[in-house]
Amino acid sequence: MCVRVVPIRLDDEILSFVDLLVKLGIYSSRSEALRELIKAGIKSYENIAKIAKAIERLFELEKEEGDIPIKLNNALSQLLGERDRF
């Protein structure tokens, strides 16, 4: 695994929070805290990345086929109807 140093600018509020995590002993350093917080943030967005890749693939299929690969007849009206149930 290649480790690189990346300069970053943080506002006082974020840095104070990171420092608090270090002070409480949750992390041993700012670097460790930021690294773990970034990992958690990335993990929380994994599904978005998967969806974006799937959408890109659908666009590729549409381009190859000359038509949309999946047709959802009346899907929008069904979705809107279901939304009103809650």
C-alpha positions as CSV (number, residue, x, y, z in Angstrom):
1,M,0.0,0.0,0.0
2,C,1.4,3.4,-1.0
3,V,1.0,6.1,1.6
4,R,1.1,9.7,0.5
5,V,1.1,13.0,2.3
6,V,-1.8,15.3,1.3
7,P,-1.9,18.9,2.4
8,I,-5.4,19.8,3.6
9,R,-7.1,23.0,4.9
10,L,-9.7,22.6,7.6
11,D,-11.8,25.2,9.3
12,D,-11.4,25.7,13.1
13,E,-14.6,23.8,13.9
14,I,-13.5,20.6,12.1
15,L,-9.9,20.8,13.5
16,S,-11.3,21.3,17.1
17,F,-13.4,18.2,16.7
18,V,-10.4,16.2,15.4
19,D,-8.4,17.5,18.3
20,L,-11.1,16.5,20.8
21,L,-11.1,13.0,19.4
22,V,-7.3,12.8,19.9
23,K,-7.6,14.4,23.4
24,L,-10.2,11.8,24.4
25,G,-7.8,9.1,23.3
26,I,-10.1,7.8,20.5
27,Y,-7.2,8.4,18.1
28,S,-3.5,8.8,18.8
29,S,-3.0,11.6,16.4
30,R,-4.7,14.0,14.0
31,S,-3.5,12.0,11.1
32,E,-5.0,8.8,12.4
33,A,-8.3,10.6,13.2
34,L,-8.6,12.1,9.8
35,R,-7.6,8.9,8.0
36,E,-10.3,7.0,9.9
37,L,-12.9,9.7,9.4
38,I,-12.2,9.8,5.7
39,K,-12.5,6.0,5.5
40,A,-15.9,6.1,7.3
41,G,-17.0,8.9,4.9
42,I,-16.0,6.9,1.9
43,K,-17.8,3.8,3.2
44,S,-21.0,5.8,3.7
45,Y,-20.8,6.8,0.0
46,E,-20.0,3.3,-1.4
47,N,-23.6,2.7,-2.5
48,I,-23.6,6.0,-4.4
49,A,-20.5,5.0,-6.3
50,K,-22.1,1.6,-7.2
51,I,-25.3,3.4,-8.4
52,A,-23.2,5.9,-10.5
53,K,-21.3,3.0,-12.1
54,A,-24.6,1.2,-12.9
55,I,-26.0,4.4,-14.4
56,E,-22.9,4.8,-16.5
57,R,-23.3,1.2,-17.7
58,L,-26.9,1.8,-18.6
59,F,-25.9,4.8,-20.7
60,E,-23.3,2.6,-22.4
61,L,-25.9,0.0,-23.2
62,E,-28.3,2.7,-24.5
63,K,-25.6,3.9,-26.8
64,E,-24.7,0.4,-28.0
65,E,-28.4,-0.7,-28.5
66,G,-29.7,2.7,-29.7
67,D,-32.5,2.4,-27.2
68,I,-32.9,2.4,-23.5
69,P,-32.1,-1.1,-22.1
70,I,-34.8,-1.1,-19.4
71,K,-38.3,0.2,-19.8
72,L,-40.3,0.9,-16.7
73,N,-43.8,1.6,-18.1
74,N,-45.8,3.9,-15.8
75,A,-43.1,3.7,-13.1
76,L,-43.2,7.4,-12.3
77,S,-46.9,7.5,-11.8
78,Q,-46.7,4.3,-9.6
79,L,-44.0,5.9,-7.5
80,L,-45.9,9.1,-7.0
81,G,-49.0,7.1,-6.1
82,E,-47.1,5.0,-3.6
83,R,-45.6,8.1,-2.1
84,D,-49.0,9.5,-1.2
85,R,-49.8,6.4,0.8
86,F,-47.3,7.3,3.6
